[in-house]
């Protein structure tokens, strides 16, 4: 997925920074003897990489669609039969489309007669998405698939349908004309099965509450940097993940999202929230990704982290996320900071 704030291109920088920090502190334990927590996991790329390296991963995100994808990537392993997974994918791909919630609310044909004629998906792709989503739920409720298979299939659907969305990468708006990728017929593609060495766990909770319940060795934090809320930018993926027939409103068909708003996107609350998070974190090594355009300044972050141990700052240039290439932007690159704390 083309995801706001994705750390896919920064994985090597992050991992080398973690390794050097541990080494400089005389850490001798192997990865499979350590717990790595990624408590704002997004689409799970960081958690996935550290799982592959052998760490016991704790992952979390308040967005349910993120939880679904990450739960598969992090908790599923040898508990899935790869051949059966491919058979299930093929079976779902052979379904005929149905006029479900996505069709009736997020495609042009399905919204005929409504105030807003939405164009998030073509008629074919909206119906196909509905058919697959309904089938996954029916199979799970009838005990025809396991919980592990359920999250594998649902995560695969969320990841796949995003490729056919008629948007400029986020769901805050749809395009007025269908772009080439949106006109292609949807095909369900399986998410990979990621193999690790030790048990891992995924949560769907508010980080400020979860931080009081978990502990470990390495804590990685990747909060929102600015006022853009993920719950509105990816509301349609949330609705597909939950498939709960929500009351929606407005031109874009937003669902209610008040309980999923992040205080890290609110300028007058972010500093206090971050300070409490660091204070309550029961982890020795803490790493925070942030950039030079975030709501908190480097000086603010340094002041807070310095209270609790040995602090250092690393940085690397990073290509800015763009929803599209047509609009003007401040710059193509930003500076990605990695704030490191060895907590007393």
Buried (B, 14 or more C-beta within 10 A) or exposed (E): BBBBBBBBEBBEBBBEBBEEBBEEEEBEEEBEEBBBBBBBBBBBBBBBBBBBBBBBBBBBBBBBBBBBBBBBBBBBBEEBBEEEBEEBBEBBBEBEBBBBBBBBBBBBBBBEEEEBEBBBBBBBBBBBBBBBBBBBBEBBEEEEBBEBBBBBBBBBBBBBBBBBBBBBBBBBBBBEEBBEEBEEEBEBEBBEBBEBBBEBBBBBBBBBEBBEEBBBBBBBBBBBBBEBBBBBBBBBBBBBBBBEEBEBEEEBBBBEBEEBBBBBBBEEEBBEBBBEBBEEBEBBBBBBBBBBEBBBEBEBBBEBBEEBBBBBBBBBEBEEBEBEEEEEEEEEEBEBBBBBBBBE
